[in-house]
Amino acid sequence: MKTIWTGAIGFGLVNIPVKLFSATHESRLDLDMLDKKDHSNIKFHRVNEKTGKEVTWGNIVKGYKIDDAYVILEEKDFEKANAKKTKTIEILQFVQEDEIDSTYFETPYYIQPDKSGARAYALLREALRKSKKVAVANYVLRNKEALAILKPIGNVIVLNKIRFQEEILDADDLDLPAKSAIKEGEMKMALSLIDQLTEEFDISKYKDTYTAELLKVIKAKAKGTVIKTKSVAAKPTATKDLMAQLKASLHSAPTKRAAAAR
């Protein structure tokens, strides 16, 4: 794995030297963009808008526009804004994980300690596990401040980036149905269906099957095979048919006993 950040976890007055690694990777196919006319690869270039010439990474700087002029920023300027935040994952408080709405969760990272911080890392990991709490922390990554929670999963402390409240759009502008639209009989039937489909969560049984199916289509097309597409347009359930659809769902859904036997 490639290190994407180095610094320390600030745990009270204890500093734990650590490295940050991405905990995820894309499972989708790597598709190239091609010119429709001759299937040549499309390339993207960093171009000077005045000269039209390509600019190399070494000659690119970052700037912020004020009064029609740019203030050029260097790496040391980002550290001047808050040197501690650029080098420290600072623990701010501890909370129950279920206090944080899933809307805020964004990206997971693995935290690995340097050898000098191994003992303190293990202490924090086991203390989090025993307390059954997560740590809320802030830090700066790629010149942007972020919030995160730290939690132990197995032997690793996972940093899960979470969004700030101001980054979540308000849902009040959406046209949503009122609770009064629900009939008592429909609610009982819906709860029965939920109960019938309830089982212990196991993430390993869920796979990205679409990517594999898409690859089959690509290989078949390479051989000149034509694959017919089935029509799967979803039709909304009419309000008067809702009860009938719920009953049919109960009969077709696997029971807990059958699910356990799989």
C-alpha positions in Angstrom: 0.0 0.0 0.0 1.1 3.6 -0.7 1.3 6.0 2.2 -0.9 9.0 1.6 -0.2 11.0 4.8 2.3 10.9 7.7 1.9 12.6 11.1 0.7 11.7 14.5 -2.5 11.0 16.5 -3.0 13.5 19.3 -4.4 11.6 22.3 -4.4 14.0 25.2 -0.7 14.8 25.7 0.3 11.5 24.0 1.5 11.7 20.4 1.4 8.5 18.3 3.4 8.7 15.1 1.4 7.1 12.3 0.9 6.7 8.6 -2.4 6.8 6.7 -3.3 4.3 3.9 -6.4 4.1 1.7 -8.7 1.3 2.9 -10.6 1.0 -0.4 -10.2 0.6 -4.1 -12.6 0.8 -7.1 -14.2 -2.4 -8.2 -15.4 -1.0 -11.6 -13.8 -1.8 -14.9 -11.1 0.6 -16.2 -12.8 2.0 -19.3 -10.9 4.3 -21.7 -12.4 7.3 -23.4 -12.0 7.0 -27.2 -12.7 9.2 -30.3 -15.9 7.8 -31.9 -14.4 8.2 -35.4 -11.2 6.1 -35.2 -11.2 4.8 -31.6 -8.0 6.8 -30.7 -7.5 7.4 -27.0 -8.6 10.8 -25.6 -5.9 12.6 -23.7 -6.3 15.4 -21.3 -3.7 18.1 -21.0 -3.0 21.0 -18.6 -3.0 24.0 -21.0 -2.2 27.6 -20.5 -5.3 29.5 -21.5 -3.4 32.4 -23.0 -0.7 30.5 -25.0 -2.6 27.3 -25.6 0.6 25.4 -24.7 0.8 22.4 -22.3 2.2 23.1 -18.8 4.1 20.5 -16.9 3.3 19.6 -13.3 6.6 21.2 -12.2 5.5 24.6 -13.5 2.0 24.5 -11.9 1.3 26.5 -8.7 -1.8 27.1 -6.7 -3.4 30.5 -6.4 -6.4 32.3 -4.8 -8.1 35.2 -6.7 -8.6 38.5 -4.9 -9.6 41.7 -6.7 -8.7 40.3 -10.2 -5.2 39.2 -9.1 -4.0 35.9 -7.9 -2.2 35.3 -4.5 0.2 32.4 -5.2 0.4 29.8 -2.4 3.4 27.7 -1.6 3.5 24.5 0.5 4.7 26.4 3.6 1.7 28.7 3.4 -0.7 25.8 3.9 1.2 24.8 7.0 1.2 28.4 8.3 -2.6 28.3 8.4 -2.4 25.6 11.1 0.8 23.6 11.3 -0.6 21.3 13.9 -3.7 20.3 11.9 -1.5 19.4 8.9 0.5 17.0 10.9 -1.8 15.8 13.6 -5.0 13.7 13.8 -6.3 15.5 16.9 -8.8 13.6 19.0 -11.5 16.0 20.2 -13.9 13.8 22.1 -15.3 10.3 22.4 -18.9 9.3 21.5 -21.1 6.3 20.9 -20.9 5.5 17.2 -24.7 5.3 16.7 -24.9 9.0 17.7 -23.4 9.8 14.3 -25.9 9.6 11.4 -24.7 7.5 8.5 -25.3 10.5 6.1 -22.0 12.0 7.5 -19.8 9.0 6.7 -17.5 9.3 3.7 -14.1 7.5 3.2 -12.3 4.9 5.3 -8.5 4.8 5.8 -6.2 2.5 7.7 -3.8 3.9 10.3 -0.5 2.2 10.9 1.8 3.2 13.8 5.5 3.8 13.4 7.6 1.5 15.6 8.1 4.2 18.2 4.4 4.6 18.6 3.4 0.9 18.6 2.7 0.6 22.3 0.6 3.8 22.5 -1.3 2.8 19.3 -2.2 -0.6 20.9 -3.3 1.2 24.1 -5.6 3.5 22.1 -7.0 0.6 20.0 -7.8 -1.6 23.0 -9.2 1.4 25.1 -11.6 2.2 22.3 -12.6 -1.4 22.0 -13.2 -1.8 25.8 -15.0 1.5 26.1 -17.2 0.6 23.0 -16.8 4.2 21.9 -15.2 6.0 18.9 -13.0 9.0 18.8 -14.0 12.1 17.0 -10.9 13.9 15.5 -10.0 16.6 13.0 -7.0 16.8 10.6 -5.9 18.4 7.3 -5.5 16.2 4.2 -4.7 17.6 0.7 -5.1 21.1 2.0 -8.6 20.6 3.3 -9.7 20.2 6.9 -11.7 17.1 7.7 -13.6 15.5 10.5 -13.2 11.7 11.2 -14.0 9.0 13.7 -11.3 6.5 14.8 -12.5 3.0 15.6 -10.8 -0.4 16.0 -11.6 -3.1 13.5 -9.6 -6.2 14.2 -6.0 -5.1 14.9 -6.1 -1.9 12.9 -7.5 1.5 13.9 -9.7 2.8 11.0 -10.1 6.5 10.4 -13.4 7.1 8.7 -13.7 10.6 7.3 -17.0 12.2 8.0 -18.6 15.3 6.5 -19.2 18.6 8.3 -22.8 19.5 9.0 -22.7 22.4 6.5 -21.8 19.9 3.7 -25.1 18.1 4.0 -27.9 19.5 1.9 -31.3 20.2 3.6 -34.0 17.8 2.7 -36.8 20.2 3.5 -37.2 21.3 -0.2 -38.1 17.7 -1.2 -41.7 16.8 -1.9 -42.2 13.9 0.6 -45.4 12.1 1.7 -46.8 12.6 5.2 -47.1 9.8 7.8 -50.9 10.2 7.5 -50.8 8.5 4.1 -50.0 5.1 5.7 -52.8 2.7 6.6 -52.6 0.6 9.7 -53.0 -2.7 7.8 -50.3 -1.8 5.4 -47.9 -0.9 8.3 -48.5 -4.3 9.9 -47.9 -6.1 6.6 -44.7 -4.1 6.0 -43.4 -4.9 9.5 -44.1 -8.6 8.9 -42.1 -8.4 5.7 -39.2 -6.6 7.5 -39.2 -9.3 10.2 -39.2 -12.1 7.7 -36.2 -10.6 5.8 -34.3 -9.7 9.0 -31.0 -11.7 9.6 -27.5 -11.0 10.9 -25.6 -8.7 8.6 -22.7 -10.4 6.7 -21.1 -8.0 4.2 -19.1 -10.9 2.6 -22.2 -12.4 0.9 -22.8 -9.2 -1.1 -20.7 -9.0 -4.3 -20.3 -6.5 -7.2 -21.9 -8.8 -9.8 -22.6 -6.0 -12.3 -18.9 -5.6 -13.1 -18.5 -9.3 -13.8 -21.7 -9.3 -16.0 -20.4 -6.2 -17.9 -17.1 -8.0 -18.5 -19.0 -11.0 -20.0 -20.8 -8.6 -22.4 -17.4 -7.1 -23.4 -15.8 -10.5 -24.1 -18.9 -11.6 -26.0 -18.9 -8.5 -28.1 -15.2 -9.0 -28.8 -16.1 -12.4 -30.3 -19.0 -10.9 -32.3 -21.7 -12.5 -30.1 -24.9 -10.5 -29.8 -26.5 -10.5 -26.3 -30.2 -9.7 -26.1 -31.2 -7.2 -23.4 -34.2 -8.1 -21.2 -36.7 -5.3 -20.5 -36.7 -4.6 -16.7 -38.4 -1.2 -16.5 -39.7 -0.8 -13.0 -43.4 0.1 -12.6 -44.6 1.9 -9.5 -47.1 0.0 -7.4 -50.5 1.6 -7.6 -51.8 2.7 -4.2 -54.9 0.4 -4.3 -52.6 -2.6 -5.1 -50.1 -1.9 -2.2 -51.7 -4.4 0.2 -51.8 -7.1 -2.5 -48.1 -6.5 -3.4 -47.1 -6.7 0.3 -48.9 -10.0 0.7 -47.3 -11.4 -2.4 -43.9 -10.2 -1.1 -44.4 -12.1 2.1 -45.2 -15.3 0.3 -42.2 -15.0 -2.1 -39.6 -13.8 0.5 -37.3 -16.5 2.0 -38.1 -17.3 5.6 -35.5 -16.9 8.4 -35.2 -20.7 8.7 -34.6 -21.1 4.9 -32.1 -18.2 5.0 -30.2 -19.8 7.8 -30.0 -23.1 5.9 -28.3 -21.4 2.9 
